[in-house]
Amino acid sequence: MRKFNLLSLFALAITFLAVSCTKEGPEGPAGATGAQGPTGAAGTNGTNGATGATGPQGPVGPVGPAGPQGAAGTANVIYSAWVNEGPWADTVMNSLGNSPAGNAKRMIVAAPSLSQAVLDQGVVIGYYRWSLSGNNPVTLPSNFVTGTTIVELGYRAALNKLVYFFWIPANSTTPVSFTGLGSAQFRYVIIPGGVAGGRTAEKAAQIKGQIYTESQLRAMSYAQLCSLLNIQQ
């Protein structure tokens, strides 16, 4: 019986020692970081896939609404080249000054664009230039003096032609001995009418969205009119 007790105590001691030996101690401090390992080899890029086939064209969209009508432009403005004067011929013209007819010298220049519609509704402006004007264009009619006589140089628009003339306003019955300026050149500008008016209304044209009467256009200098109408001077 005593032997059994000794064996029991011995086994209990061994068990106690085993349990004491398996108990974990406190966690130790972290170790130093190890050296970085070598970089691995770069991988290969993947290849792009083949481009797919073009799809069918889509249907045409509906037509959009029409925009508002623009203002009348000046695309149909017509101007002649500079024409040398002459020849001048003797003529009798109706309604010169206060006389039913008067003596004059005239020069005719063909103007195929002077249709009846242009004569009725459009504006026709004549110019001349010569040495005494410094070759600067002057709007017609214009007066100048030859000797002691005042002579007027003017023009009239007619069907398919322009008639330039000079006469003596003080006495239109006097024969005109003056034979020309010698070095003058003439040009005309035709501005088709773009604005309807009453029977007694002044002719007018719509240019770049603005309405200009005939008197306003005639009052402009040659340079101003050329700039407004994009005319090569």
NORSUL-V154170 format. One line per field, one symbol per residue. phi: phi as a letter, one per 20 degrees, with the letter a starting at -180 (. if undefined). psi: psi as a letter, one per 30 degrees, with the letter a starting at -180 (. if undefined). burial: + if it has 16 or more other C-alpha atoms within 10 Angstrom, else -. A space follows every 10 residues. Layout:
phi=???
psi=???
burial=???
//
This chain:
phi=.fffffffff ffffffffff feffefffff ffffffffff fffeffefff ffffffffff ffffffffff fgdcfefcbe ffdffnfecf bddflemeef bbfbdccdcf bgfeefffff cedccdcbbb ffemmefdfe fbdbdcmdde dddbbcecfm acdebcbdgf bfefgeefdp enbeccbccd dgfccfcffd fffbceclnc ecffffffff fgffffffel eff
psi=eeeeeeeeee eeeeeeeeee ffkkalkllk lkklkklkkl kklkklkklk klkkllkllk llkllkllkl lkagfgkkkl lkkklllkkk lkkkhjbgkf llklklkkkk iffileeeee flkkkkllkl efgggkkkkk lkklkjcgkk kkkalkkljg lkjklkljef iffkkjfkgl fegllkklkk jkkgkkalfg kkklkjjhgk kkleeeeffl leeeeeeegh kk.
burial=---------- ---------- ---------- ---------- ---------- ---------- ---------- -+-+---++- ----++-+-- -++--+---- -++++++++- +--+---++- ++++++++++ ------++++ +--------- +++++-++-- +++++++++- +++-++---+ ---+++++++ +++++----- --+++++--- -+++--++-- -+--+---+- ---
//
